[in-house]
Amino acid sequence: MNQVTVSPKYQIVIPRKIRESMKIRPGQKLIMVAEERSIRLLPERSIKEMEGFLKGIPGEFEREPDREL
């Protein structure tokens, strides 16, 4: 487990091992998500990087009767 310390300016340093494994670059934006008693940092991805990530997911679904066209 990696431990970080919050600075007086509320800043943290992401440990090198994590930066390298997640391919986080200087200046890259991260999305911060608060969940109950934890915080998740998610690297923001460009549209180009996300191309095809939904491939293979079925697009067909059943609508509720009151939502039929």
VOGU-3710 file (C-alpha; in Angstrom, 3 decimals, decimal comma):
1> mnqvtvspky> 0,000/0,000/0,000  1,263/3,475/-0,849  0,889/6,303/1,622  0,849/10,015/0,818  0,840/13,108/3,034  -1,428/16,090/2,463  0,596/19,319/2,381  -0,505/22,554/4,105  -1,878/23,594/0,685  -3,924/20,335/0,506
11> qiviprkire> -1,676/18,893/-2,212  -0,500/15,297/-2,537  2,223/13,619/-4,605  1,211/10,514/-6,538  3,870/7,845/-5,910  6,141/7,087/-8,889  5,096/3,425/-9,103  1,442/4,437/-9,471  2,191/7,289/-11,911  4,165/4,938/-14,129
21> smkirpgqkl> 1,699/2,049/-13,998  -1,230/4,393/-14,786  0,820/6,344/-17,377  -0,030/9,661/-15,700  1,795/12,587/-17,326  2,608/16,069/-15,981  -0,277/18,437/-16,720  -2,752/15,603/-17,228  -6,147/16,139/-15,633  -7,526/13,648/-13,115
31> imvaeersir> -11,149/13,204/-12,137  -11,667/12,966/-8,377  -14,615/10,921/-7,106  -15,606/10,820/-3,422  -17,109/7,507/-2,297  -18,276/7,073/1,295  -14,876/6,887/3,064  -12,525/6,878/0,079  -11,374/9,056/-2,818  -10,751/7,739/-6,330
41> llpersikem> -8,523/9,503/-8,850  -9,342/8,608/-12,436  -7,136/9,729/-15,315  -9,147/11,795/-17,779  -8,950/10,185/-21,197  -9,285/11,882/-24,568  -12,040/10,879/-26,967  -9,387/9,309/-29,221  -8,100/7,118/-26,357  -11,652/5,963/-25,592
51> egflkgipge> -12,437/4,985/-29,174  -13,906/1,483/-29,258  -14,183/0,956/-25,501  -17,887/0,055/-25,824  -17,289/-2,384/-28,669  -19,092/-5,673/-28,097  -21,701/-4,318/-25,692  -25,181/-5,283/-26,966  -27,204/-2,247/-28,021  -30,588/-3,971/-27,937
61> ferepdrel> -32,784/-3,654/-24,864  -36,439/-4,010/-23,944  -38,412/-0,876/-23,258  -41,048/-0,659/-20,565  -44,566/-0,786/-22,062  -45,317/2,845/-21,235  -42,131/3,921/-23,090  -42,913/2,248/-26,433  -42,804/4,441/-29,501
//
